[in-house]
Amino acid sequence: MTTRIAAPLAAVCAALLALLPTAASAQAKEKFTFALNWFAVGDHAAYWVALDKGYYAQRGLDVTLENSKGSGDSIAKVDTGRADAGLADAVPVISANSRGARVKMVGMVFDKTPMTFFSHADKPLLKPKDLEGKTVAAPAGDSQRLAFPAFARLNQIDPAKVTWVNIEPTAKVASIAEKRVDGVADYTTGQPFYDKAMGPGKAVRLQWADYGFDLYAMSIIAGEKTMAEKPQQLKAFLEASYMGWRDVMANPKEALAIFKKRVPEIDVAIIEANMQMGFDLMRTKNYADNGIGWIDEKKMCASTDIVNTYMGLPKKVDCKDVFNPAFFTKVAMPLAVK
């Protein structure tokens, strides 16, 4: 009798013990807030894919993705500890460091700059000088608005002759489609949104890279507190995020299905085109050789030099003070260099 009872009891105990690591692992997951730079667009699909596939959870992270109103907003969240990491353009990160912010770029997203001005074909902005005497719309914390003084000086534009209009992030497309302003600062990847609202061929792009401003743009940033107190979590977050980017590139249709499931309000047709344009900014030899998100020190220092020279910062910034590659883990890019 004793033997018959002991055997099942031992089996139950063994089963319970087998569950303990799982329970402990679940309890051990650390909350990690990631401040996106915008509302949900194709640039963000990778993080939802990484979340849905459990890449963050497998590394002990309970990740929350939070929208922001531009790079200035996401930088502020990271700098004040409201977010552990975030997305932001390189230019406002460099500028913020000059003003005492304690944030650094720890990984890159776009290896090529996507900065551009959209205008209406009826009244196109075709070259930098065309901006003088015009109104341009962007949120107060928008990365291109913050970087504009550098672009203006580089192209001998009088910034005082350009009038900036405050708008919400979601109002960019309507502002130019309805001709409320002359131009809107946005990423090249926004083209599908403008095409849908205005019709093909109606949205004209004035790309910054065509006028001497091809420098680092979208990056993943972290604050001093995160880097000092959560180094392993930050490293795990970066690796999982770039695995998300790898999967998005390798299987865009699957990524779109996950994105739509997680963020039902997205327009899949627009997001797909938006996402594909983002790939073109990442299919570089730099990423092919070193992995998705690798920061090239030479390019980072060149980007910092442009900001130091043209933005009138309160103090000069050393490029080595604005980035930290120590948390990077190589994740191979699945696409061929374009």
MARMAR-104962 format. One line per 5 residues: number of its first residue (from 0); their letters; for each residue x negated, y negated, z negated of C-alpha. Coordinates in Angstrom, 2 decimals. Layout:
NUM	a	X:Y:Z  ...
***
This chain:
0	mttri	0.00:0.00:0.00  -2.76:-2.38:-0.96  -4.58:-1.65:2.29  -1.44:-2.24:4.37  -0.92:-5.69:2.75
5	aapla	-4.59:-6.72:2.85  -5.00:-6.24:6.58  -2.19:-8.63:7.66  -3.24:-11.09:4.95  -6.80:-11.09:6.26
10	avcaa	-5.50:-11.71:9.78  -3.44:-14.68:8.60  -6.40:-16.13:6.71  -8.62:-15.71:9.74  -6.06:-17.50:11.90
15	llall	-5.83:-20.38:9.44  -9.60:-20.69:9.26  -9.78:-20.78:13.04  -7.44:-23.79:13.00  -9.54:-25.74:10.50
20	ptaas	-12.13:-27.09:12.98  -9.30:-28.33:15.21  -7.57:-30.05:12.32  -10.82:-31.54:11.10  -11.64:-32.70:14.60
25	aqake	-8.23:-34.37:14.91  -8.73:-36.11:11.59  -12.23:-37.18:12.56  -11.12:-39.10:15.68  -12.09:-42.72:15.27
30	kftfa	-9.91:-45.55:16.50  -11.57:-47.46:19.32  -9.92:-50.47:20.98  -10.87:-51.38:24.54  -9.81:-54.83:25.76
35	lnwfa	-9.05:-54.79:29.47  -9.59:-58.09:31.25  -6.16:-58.25:32.85  -2.77:-56.59:33.22  -2.77:-53.11:34.78
40	vgdha	-4.43:-53.04:38.22  -6.44:-50.48:40.20  -9.64:-51.60:38.47  -8.29:-49.99:35.29  -7.21:-46.58:36.59
45	aywva	-10.39:-44.89:35.38  -9.69:-45.63:31.72  -6.17:-44.22:31.90  -7.53:-41.13:33.66  -10.19:-40.67:30.96
50	ldkgy	-7.49:-41.07:28.31  -5.07:-38.66:29.99  -7.69:-35.98:30.62  -8.87:-36.08:27.02  -12.39:-37.31:27.74
55	yaqrg	-12.20:-39.81:24.88  -10.52:-37.37:22.49  -13.11:-34.69:23.24  -15.75:-37.14:22.01  -13.92:-37.92:18.78
60	ldvtl	-12.31:-41.17:19.92  -8.73:-42.36:19.58  -8.79:-45.05:22.28  -6.28:-47.87:22.69  -6.26:-49.84:25.97
65	enskg	-5.16:-53.44:25.53  -4.39:-56.05:28.23  -6.02:-59.51:28.13  -5.65:-62.84:29.95  -9.03:-62.95:31.66
70	sgdsi	-12.66:-62.45:30.71  -12.67:-65.32:28.24  -9.89:-63.61:26.31  -11.52:-60.16:26.29  -14.88:-61.66:25.26
75	akvdt	-13.21:-63.43:22.33  -11.57:-60.19:21.21  -14.86:-58.28:21.28  -16.84:-61.09:19.66  -14.41:-61.39:16.75
80	grada	-14.09:-57.65:16.22  -10.47:-57.40:17.40  -11.75:-54.95:20.03  -14.70:-52.57:19.92  -15.52:-53.03:23.60
85	glada	-14.01:-54.75:26.60  -14.11:-55.64:30.27  -15.51:-59.03:31.30  -17.35:-60.70:34.13  -21.08:-61.19:33.69
90	vpvis	-21.02:-64.97:34.18  -18.72:-65.80:31.24  -20.59:-63.25:29.10  -23.86:-65.06:29.78  -22.20:-68.43:29.17
95	ansrg	-20.63:-67.20:25.93  -24.03:-66.01:24.67  -25.40:-69.48:25.24  -22.67:-70.74:22.92  -23.40:-68.25:20.17
100	arvkm	-21.23:-65.26:21.06  -22.59:-61.92:19.87  -21.64:-59.73:22.80  -23.72:-57.87:25.36  -23.11:-56.00:28.58
105	vgmvf	-23.65:-52.29:27.97  -22.50:-50.97:31.34  -21.45:-52.29:34.72  -18.32:-51.64:36.78  -18.66:-53.45:40.10
110	dktpm	-22.18:-53.49:41.50  -21.16:-56.18:44.02  -19.31:-59.36:43.12  -15.59:-59.41:44.01  -15.11:-63.13:43.27
115	tffsh	-13.06:-65.00:45.85  -10.58:-67.81:46.44  -7.30:-66.91:48.12  -5.46:-69.53:50.15  -2.53:-69.61:52.56
120	adkpl	-3.23:-69.27:56.30  -1.13:-72.40:56.85  -3.66:-74.41:54.85  -6.78:-72.23:54.57  -9.84:-72.76:52.43
125	lkpkd	-12.56:-71.57:54.79  -15.74:-72.94:53.20  -16.76:-74.25:49.76  -16.46:-77.93:50.73  -12.80:-77.32:51.57
130	legkt	-12.16:-77.04:47.83  -12.75:-80.74:47.24  -9.50:-82.63:46.83  -7.57:-79.40:46.35  -5.72:-77.70:43.49
135	vaapa	-6.85:-74.25:42.39  -4.93:-72.07:39.95  -6.24:-69.65:37.30  -5.71:-68.84:33.61  -7.86:-70.87:31.22
140	gdsqr	-9.98:-67.82:30.38  -10.38:-66.60:33.95  -13.95:-65.53:34.78  -14.10:-67.43:38.08  -12.84:-70.60:36.48
145	lafpa	-15.59:-70.29:33.88  -18.18:-69.57:36.58  -17.02:-72.27:38.99  -19.51:-74.95:37.82  -22.33:-72.64:38.94
150	farln	-20.68:-71.94:42.31  -20.00:-75.65:42.78  -23.57:-76.76:42.11  -24.98:-73.96:44.24  -22.85:-75.15:47.17
155	qidpa	-23.07:-78.91:46.49  -19.40:-79.28:45.62  -18.30:-82.07:43.31  -16.40:-80.15:40.61  -14.61:-83.35:39.58
160	kvtwv	-12.86:-83.29:42.97  -11.33:-79.87:42.33  -8.20:-79.80:40.15  -7.64:-76.63:38.14  -4.09:-75.65:37.24
165	niept	-3.33:-73.39:34.27  -1.22:-70.33:35.07  -0.51:-66.92:33.57  -2.40:-63.97:35.12  0.80:-62.59:36.63
170	akvas	1.53:-65.90:38.40  -1.51:-65.92:40.70  0.11:-64.30:43.72  3.32:-66.34:43.52  1.38:-69.58:43.10
175	iaekr	-0.27:-69.24:46.50  2.57:-67.40:48.25  4.99:-70.21:47.33  2.35:-72.87:48.12  2.46:-74.42:44.64
180	vdgva	-1.32:-74.82:44.80  -4.00:-74.83:47.52  -5.96:-71.89:46.20  -6.11:-69.16:43.59  -9.23:-67.65:42.00
185	dyttg	-9.04:-63.87:42.11  -10.93:-60.68:43.01  -11.17:-59.45:46.61  -9.45:-56.30:45.33  -6.31:-58.37:44.86
190	qpfyd	-5.78:-58.53:48.63  -2.96:-55.91:48.70  -0.90:-57.93:46.20  -1.17:-61.05:48.37  -0.42:-59.12:51.57
195	kamgp	2.77:-57.74:50.06  3.98:-61.16:48.90  2.84:-63.21:51.90  2.66:-60.77:54.78  -0.47:-59.36:56.49
200	gkavr	-2.86:-62.03:57.72  -1.35:-64.83:55.63  -3.78:-64.58:52.70  -7.21:-66.04:53.51  -10.28:-65.19:51.44
205	lqwad	-13.22:-67.48:50.64  -15.69:-64.97:49.18  -18.33:-66.22:46.77  -20.86:-63.61:47.87  -20.88:-65.16:51.35
210	ygfdl	-22.14:-68.42:49.85  -25.11:-67.39:47.73  -23.24:-66.10:44.69  -23.73:-62.35:44.93  -24.42:-61.60:41.30
215	yamsi	-23.16:-59.19:38.69  -19.44:-59.39:37.97  -17.26:-56.88:36.10  -19.00:-55.27:33.15  -18.24:-53.31:29.99
220	iagek	-19.19:-55.33:26.93  -19.63:-54.60:23.24  -20.17:-56.74:20.17  -23.08:-56.61:17.73  -20.91:-54.91:15.11
225	tmaek	-19.93:-52.08:17.47  -23.50:-51.61:18.66  -24.85:-51.52:15.12  -22.10:-49.57:13.35  -20.67:-47.37:16.12
230	pqqlk	-23.58:-46.57:18.45  -22.58:-42.94:19.05  -18.94:-43.86:19.59  -19.93:-46.58:22.07  -22.17:-44.20:23.97
235	aflea	-19.37:-41.60:24.03  -16.88:-44.20:25.22  -19.12:-45.25:28.11  -19.76:-41.69:29.22  -16.06:-40.80:29.11
240	symgw	-15.13:-44.00:30.99  -17.59:-43.32:33.79  -16.29:-39.76:33.97  -12.91:-41.38:34.52  -14.37:-43.46:37.35
245	rdvma	-15.95:-40.32:38.83  -12.58:-38.55:38.85  -10.78:-41.55:40.33  -13.28:-41.68:43.19  -13.19:-37.93:43.75
250	npkea	-9.38:-37.61:43.70  -7.56:-40.96:44.09  -4.14:-39.32:44.52  -4.44:-37.48:41.21  -5.64:-40.68:39.55
255	laifk	-2.65:-42.62:40.88  -0.24:-39.99:39.56  -1.84:-40.25:36.10  -1.84:-44.06:36.23  1.85:-44.15:37.21
260	krvpe	2.70:-41.73:34.40  0.85:-43.83:31.85  1.85:-47.27:33.23  5.24:-46.77:34.98  5.59:-50.39:36.12
265	idvai	2.72:-50.25:38.64  3.41:-50.28:42.38  1.51:-47.20:43.55  1.15:-48.33:47.18  -0.47:-51.63:46.17
270	ieanm	-2.57:-50.08:43.41  -3.93:-47.46:45.81  -5.18:-50.09:48.27  -6.41:-52.21:45.37  -8.32:-49.23:43.95
275	qmgfd	-9.89:-48.29:47.29  -11.24:-51.84:47.71  -12.83:-51.49:44.29  -14.67:-48.37:45.45  -16.38:-50.45:48.14
280	lmrtk	-17.91:-52.59:45.39  -19.36:-49.48:43.72  -20.61:-47.33:46.59  -24.17:-48.64:46.32  -27.61:-47.10:46.36
285	nyadn	-28.08:-48.35:42.82  -25.18:-46.23:41.57  -26.07:-43.29:43.81  -29.59:-43.20:42.36  -28.86:-44.02:38.73
290	gigwi	-25.21:-43.18:38.07  -21.96:-45.12:37.92  -22.32:-48.33:35.92  -26.11:-48.51:35.81  -27.43:-52.02:35.07
295	dekkm	-30.37:-53.08:37.21  -32.60:-55.37:35.13  -33.88:-57.32:38.14  -30.36:-58.13:39.33  -29.24:-58.95:35.79
300	castd	-32.10:-61.42:35.38  -31.32:-62.95:38.79  -27.69:-63.34:37.74  -28.76:-64.94:34.46  -31.08:-67.34:36.31
305	ivnty	-28.20:-68.55:38.49  -26.06:-69.23:35.43  -28.93:-70.95:33.60  -29.69:-73.13:36.62  -26.22:-74.19:37.67
310	mglpk	-23.77:-73.99:34.77  -25.19:-76.61:32.43  -25.35:-74.28:29.43  -26.05:-75.72:25.96  -29.18:-73.59:25.83
315	kvdck	-31.07:-71.33:28.22  -30.28:-67.64:27.98  -32.87:-64.86:28.23  -31.49:-62.08:30.43  -32.69:-59.45:27.95
320	dvfnp	-30.35:-60.99:25.37  -27.21:-60.43:27.43  -27.40:-56.70:28.14  -28.32:-53.46:26.40  -28.73:-50.29:28.49
325	afftk	-29.39:-48.04:25.48  -25.84:-46.65:25.39  -25.71:-45.59:29.03  -25.29:-41.92:30.02  -25.65:-41.01:33.68
330	vampl	-22.49:-39.85:35.45  -23.06:-39.10:39.13  -21.11:-41.01:41.76  -19.16:-38.65:44.05  -18.92:-41.02:47.02
335	avk	-21.52:-41.68:49.72  -23.23:-45.07:49.81  -21.40:-47.53:52.04
***
